[in-house]
């Protein structure tokens, strides 16, 4: 795939998400647009999201003074967690720049602006020198990548020898094929969703060591149930704020994910890798 194709895909993503949709997403996800690890299906989404962060951060072997690059950082919830809990310096990147407004405000409010900075960057082509980071981090955003091998070649390039790659991503089962797959990925604006087997194959061909590999597919249904509940509760307020069409589109996407999760078709994986 050419640089032109990658740039076109990034422009398409920005067109969808770099707007008032960010307001809606922040509201229904609680400011942290990531899945949660639930011990009890009834517990709050934030509790489960923080548990996932703790598990992933432990695998990153984070220590104060290290530098982390987070790609597709969203509203900066994970960046603030890593900086606040582990004393690391986080360079948080994203292509949906609208989300930086809330991210920077919340980071300043938390007193973490000296540890977290935000800048535009596409994870296919990072504007950083070689071997500059201790940890590369990405949560549930790789489904939008049009060239996943290139993303990880870039991740490896910017990491110091021995550095760690921490990632989680949504999965679509291999047995979802044909018109069903096309309809799902088109609605999700993610035409290149992978299965866990495809991730295994990619990592087998890269100069990395797998430290942890987790199949968290059973967890997806709990997160999307919570997000759907949040959207239903805030429907009237959000409709007045961002418009009926945007709210309706969000209902369609989240309901689609929830139904796929209930059917066992939508999964979630976590890998900790070492360069």
C-alpha positions in Angstrom: 0.0 0.0 0.0 1.4 3.4 -1.0 1.9 6.5 1.2 -0.9 8.1 -0.8 -3.3 5.3 0.2 -2.3 5.7 3.9 -2.7 9.5 3.8 -6.1 9.0 2.1 -7.2 6.6 4.9 -6.0 9.0 7.6 -8.0 11.8 5.9 -11.1 9.6 5.9 -10.7 8.8 9.6 -10.3 12.5 10.4 -13.5 13.3 8.4 -15.5 10.9 10.5 -14.1 11.5 14.0 -12.4 14.9 14.0 -15.6 16.9 14.8 -18.5 17.1 17.3 -18.6 13.3 17.4 -15.7 13.6 19.8 -18.0 15.3 22.3 -20.5 12.4 22.1 -17.8 9.8 22.4 -16.3 11.4 25.4 -19.7 11.5 27.1 -20.7 7.9 26.5 -17.3 6.4 27.2 -16.7 8.5 30.3 -13.7 10.3 28.8 -11.7 7.1 28.3 -12.5 5.5 25.0 -11.2 2.0 25.8 -12.6 -1.4 26.8 -12.6 -2.6 30.4 -11.7 -5.8 32.2 -14.7 -6.7 34.3 -14.6 -8.8 37.5 -18.3 -8.3 37.9 -20.5 -7.4 34.9 -22.4 -5.0 37.2 -19.4 -2.9 38.1 -18.9 0.6 36.6 -17.2 0.9 33.3 -14.4 3.2 34.7 -13.5 0.6 37.3 -13.1 -2.0 34.5 -11.2 0.4 32.3 -8.7 1.2 35.0 -8.2 -2.5 35.7 -7.3 -3.0 32.0 -4.8 -0.1 32.3 -3.2 -1.6 35.3 -2.8 -5.0 33.7 -1.3 -3.5 30.6 1.0 -1.1 32.4 2.3 -3.9 34.5 3.3 -5.7 31.3 5.1 -2.5 30.2 7.4 -2.6 33.2 7.1 1.1 33.6 9.5 3.1 35.7 9.6 6.8 36.6 11.6 8.8 34.1 10.9 6.6 31.2 9.4 7.9 28.0 6.3 6.5 26.4 4.8 7.1 23.0 1.0 6.5 22.9 -0.5 6.4 19.5 -4.2 7.1 18.8 -4.5 8.6 22.3 -8.1 9.8 22.1 -8.9 12.1 25.0 -5.7 11.3 26.9 -7.2 9.2 29.7 -4.5 6.5 29.4 -1.7 9.1 29.0 -2.8 10.8 32.2 -3.0 7.4 34.0 0.5 6.4 32.9 2.0 9.7 33.9 0.2 10.0 37.2 0.6 6.5 38.4 4.0 5.7 37.0 5.8 9.0 36.7 6.6 8.4 33.0 6.8 11.1 30.3 4.1 10.5 27.7 4.1 11.8 24.1 0.5 11.3 23.2 -0.3 11.3 19.5 -3.5 11.3 17.5 -4.9 12.3 14.1 -8.3 13.4 15.5 -7.1 16.8 16.8 -10.5 17.8 18.1 -9.9 15.4 21.0 -6.8 17.4 22.0 -8.9 20.2 23.4 -10.5 18.1 26.1 -7.3 16.1 26.6 -5.1 19.2 27.3 -7.7 20.7 29.6 -8.0 17.6 31.7 -4.3 17.1 31.7 -3.7 20.6 33.0 -6.5 20.2 35.6 -4.8 17.0 36.8 -1.5 18.8 37.2 0.2 16.6 34.6 1.1 19.0 31.8 4.8 18.7 32.6 4.6 14.9 31.9 2.1 14.7 29.0 2.2 16.5 25.7 -0.1 16.0 22.7 0.7 16.3 19.0 -0.7 15.2 15.7 0.8 12.0 14.3 -0.3 9.1 12.2 1.0 5.8 13.6 1.9 4.7 10.1 4.6 7.4 9.9 5.7 8.7 13.3 7.6 12.1 13.3 10.2 10.9 15.9 13.8 9.8 15.6 15.0 6.2 16.0 15.3 4.5 19.4 13.9 7.4 21.4 11.2 5.7 23.6 11.1 3.0 26.2 7.5 2.0 25.6 5.1 2.2 22.6 1.4 2.0 23.5 -1.8 1.6 21.5 -5.3 0.6 22.6 -8.2 -0.4 20.4 -7.2 1.8 17.5 -5.3 -0.6 15.2 -8.5 -1.8 13.6 -8.5 1.5 11.7 -5.0 0.8 10.3 -4.7 0.1 6.6 -1.2 -1.3 6.9 -0.6 -2.9 10.3 2.8 -4.3 9.5 4.0 -0.7 8.8 2.6 0.5 12.1 4.6 -2.0 14.0 7.8 -1.4 11.9 7.4 2.2 13.0 6.8 1.2 16.6 10.0 -0.9 16.6 12.0 1.8 14.9 11.2 4.4 17.6 11.8 2.1 20.5 15.1 1.6 22.2 16.6 -2.0 22.1 14.7 -4.0 24.8 11.8 -1.5 24.7 8.2 -2.8 25.0 5.2 -2.6 22.8 1.9 -2.7 24.6 -1.3 -3.0 22.5 -4.9 -4.1 22.6 -7.4 -4.2 19.8 -10.8 -5.2 18.8 -11.1 -8.4 16.7 -13.5 -9.7 14.1 -13.7 -13.5 13.9 -12.4 -15.1 10.7 -15.8 -16.8 10.2 -17.5 -13.5 9.7 -17.2 -13.3 5.9 -18.7 -11.9 2.7 -21.6 -9.5 3.0 -21.8 -9.8 6.8 -18.1 -8.8 7.2 -18.4 -6.0 4.6 -21.5 -4.6 6.3 -19.9 -4.6 9.8 -16.6 -3.1 8.8 -18.3 -0.5 6.6 -20.5 0.6 9.5 -17.5 0.7 11.8 -15.4 2.6 9.2 -12.7 -0.1 9.8 -12.3 -2.1 6.6 -9.2 -4.0 7.9 -10.3 -5.6 11.1 -8.2 -8.7 12.0 -8.6 -11.9 14.0 -6.2 -12.9 16.7 -4.7 -15.4 14.3 -3.7 -12.6 12.0 -2.0 -10.8 14.8 -0.1 -13.9 15.8 1.1 -14.3 12.2 2.3 -10.7 12.0 4.2 -10.9 15.2 5.8 -14.2 14.2 7.4 -12.3 11.3 8.7 -9.3 13.2 11.8 -8.9 15.4 9.9 -9.0 18.6 9.4 -11.4 21.5 5.9 -12.0 22.8 5.9 -11.5 26.6 2.1 -11.8 27.1 -0.8 -12.7 24.8 -4.4 -12.5 26.1 -7.7 -13.3 24.4 -10.2 -11.1 26.2 -13.1 -11.7 23.9 -15.5 -12.6 26.7 -15.1 -9.0 28.1 -16.4 -7.1 25.0 -20.1 -7.5 25.7 -19.8 -5.9 29.2 -18.2 -2.7 27.8 -20.6 -2.2 24.9 -23.6 -2.8 27.2 -22.3 0.0 29.5 -21.6 2.4 26.6 -25.0 1.7 25.1 -26.7 2.4 28.4 -24.7 5.7 28.7 -25.8 6.7 25.2 -29.5 5.9 26.0 -29.4 7.9 29.2 -27.8 10.9 27.5 -29.7 10.7 24.3 -31.9 13.8 24.7 -29.0 16.0 25.9 -26.6 14.8 23.2 -29.2 15.2 20.4 -29.6 18.9 21.4 -25.8 19.3 21.5 -24.6 17.4 18.4 -27.7 16.6 16.4 -30.1 13.7 15.8 -28.1 12.3 12.9 -24.9 11.9 14.8 -26.7 10.3 17.8 -28.5 7.9 15.5 -25.3 6.9 13.8 -23.7 6.2 17.2 -26.6 4.1 18.3 -26.2 2.1 15.1 -22.5 1.5 15.6 -22.6 0.7 19.3 -25.6 -1.6 19.0 -23.8 -3.4 16.1 -20.8 -3.9 18.3 -22.9 -5.0 21.3 -24.8 -7.6 19.2 -21.6 -8.9 17.6 -20.0 -9.2 21.1 -23.1 -11.1 22.4 -22.8 -13.5 19.4 -19.1 -14.1 20.1 -18.1 -12.5 16.8 -16.4 -9.4 18.2 -13.3 -10.1 20.3 -10.5 -8.2 22.1 -6.9 -9.1 22.4 -3.9 -7.8 24.4 -0.2 -8.3 23.6 2.9 -7.2 25.4 6.0 -7.5 23.1 9.6 -6.7 23.5 12.0 -5.3 20.8 
